[in-house]
Amino acid sequence: MKPKFNRKNFAIVLVSTMAILSGVYLIAADHIDAPAVTGKGSDITDVYAFQSPATSSNMVFVVNVQGLLAPSATAAASFDPEVMVEINIDNSATKDNVEDLVIQATFENGKVQLYGPIAPIQTGLNSTLVTSGGYIEGSVTAYKGSVAVGEKNGIKVFAGPRDDPFFFDLEAYSAVIGGTASGFNNPGNDTFKGTNVLSLVVEVPKSMLGTGSVNVWATSNRRK
């Protein structure tokens, strides 16, 4: 019986037009959700998709979860074994925002298990773990520990804590929205400075993603 997951949390859809051909760098972010979600293993903060700076024939996908981790809390933070993180890829010519390929990551006993890219068993609000495609296992990197990278068949995977890379001036944003400021300062104040996230980083050859442009989004899925 393949594990089935309910899809609970969507990252903002990011449309990576011509990402495979031109290496466009795109992000979507959402750090502060409802209290029942914020800081949990299913809480996606950022999604990044960009051409590998080291290998132009590869794409890199980053999904960050459990935002706003203080350094004092980061060592004890861990990926939820009941949550699957899924990178969804729409490579159809019509760009219908239905996933044609998925990259799925599960976490257990200090390890990350990566499956895909492969066609999903089902699309929409539920996901089923696809174990018939490519498989990589790697160790989750500990806080301030040596970086561990799993690699097989040209695919690389990293999982572990990292400094939150997203820059956002929440105070200035609130002032602009409230009508007490007309714009942002340069460079402004980084609200997330000093906080960490748990990162899933996957590098994949473009040849495994189809041809042309792709739409990419990430979801977190809790086991039924």
FENURBEL-V646281 format. One record per backbone hydrogen bond with DSSP energy under -0.5 kcal/mol. CO is the residue of the C=O (numbers start at 1). NH is the residue of the N-H. E is the energy in kcal/mol with one decimal. If there is no record, write none. Layout:
BEGIN
CO | NH | E
CO | NH | E
END
This chain:
BEGIN
3 | 129 | -2.3
4 | 224 | -2.3
5 | 127 | -2.3
6 | 8 | -0.6
6 | 222 | -2.4
9 | 220 | -2.3
14 | 16 | -0.8
14 | 216 | -1.7
15 | 17 | -1.4
16 | 19 | -2.2
16 | 214 | -1.0
18 | 22 | -3.0
18 | 23 | -0.6
19 | 23 | -1.6
23 | 51 | -0.5
24 | 26 | -0.6
26 | 49 | -1.9
28 | 47 | -2.3
31 | 33 | -0.6
34 | 37 | -2.3
34 | 38 | -2.6
37 | 40 | -2.4
40 | 43 | -1.7
40 | 66 | -0.7
42 | 44 | -0.9
43 | 66 | -1.7
45 | 30 | -3.2
46 | 64 | -2.1
47 | 28 | -1.7
48 | 62 | -2.4
49 | 26 | -1.8
50 | 60 | -3.2
55 | 58 | -2.1
57 | 206 | -3.0
58 | 52 | -2.3
59 | 204 | -2.9
60 | 50 | -2.1
61 | 202 | -2.9
62 | 48 | -2.5
63 | 200 | -2.3
64 | 45 | -2.8
64 | 46 | -1.0
65 | 198 | -2.7
68 | 70 | -0.5
69 | 196 | -2.7
70 | 73 | -1.7
70 | 74 | -1.2
71 | 75 | -0.7
73 | 77 | -0.6
74 | 77 | -1.0
80 | 83 | -1.8
82 | 223 | -3.1
84 | 86 | -0.5
84 | 221 | -2.6
85 | 105 | -2.6
86 | 88 | -0.6
86 | 219 | -2.5
87 | 103 | -2.2
88 | 217 | -1.9
89 | 91 | -0.7
89 | 100 | -2.6
89 | 101 | -2.1
90 | 215 | -2.2
92 | 95 | -0.7
101 | 89 | -2.7
102 | 117 | -0.5
102 | 118 | -1.7
103 | 87 | -3.1
104 | 115 | -2.8
105 | 85 | -2.3
106 | 113 | -3.0
108 | 111 | -1.5
110 | 140 | -2.8
111 | 108 | -2.1
112 | 114 | -0.5
112 | 138 | -2.2
113 | 106 | -2.3
114 | 136 | -2.2
115 | 104 | -2.3
118 | 102 | -2.5
125 | 7 | -2.2
127 | 5 | -3.1
129 | 131 | -0.8
134 | 116 | -1.7
136 | 114 | -3.3
138 | 112 | -3.0
141 | 161 | -0.7
142 | 145 | -2.6
150 | 157 | -2.3
152 | 155 | -2.3
155 | 152 | -2.3
156 | 203 | -2.3
157 | 150 | -2.4
158 | 201 | -2.9
159 | 141 | -2.9
160 | 199 | -3.2
162 | 197 | -2.7
166 | 168 | -0.5
168 | 170 | -1.1
168 | 191 | -3.0
169 | 173 | -2.3
170 | 174 | -2.6
171 | 175 | -1.8
172 | 176 | -2.5
173 | 177 | -2.6
174 | 178 | -2.3
175 | 179 | -0.6
175 | 180 | -2.1
175 | 181 | -1.1
176 | 179 | -1.0
185 | 187 | -0.5
189 | 191 | -0.9
190 | 193 | -1.5
192 | 195 | -2.0
194 | 71 | -0.6
195 | 164 | -2.5
196 | 69 | -2.1
197 | 162 | -2.5
197 | 199 | -0.6
198 | 65 | -2.8
199 | 160 | -2.0
199 | 201 | -0.5
200 | 63 | -2.6
201 | 158 | -2.5
202 | 61 | -3.0
203 | 156 | -2.1
204 | 59 | -3.1
205 | 208 | -1.9
206 | 209 | -2.2
215 | 90 | -3.0
216 | 14 | -1.5
217 | 88 | -3.5
218 | 11 | -2.5
219 | 86 | -3.0
220 | 8 | -1.8
220 | 9 | -1.5
221 | 84 | -3.2
222 | 6 | -3.3
END
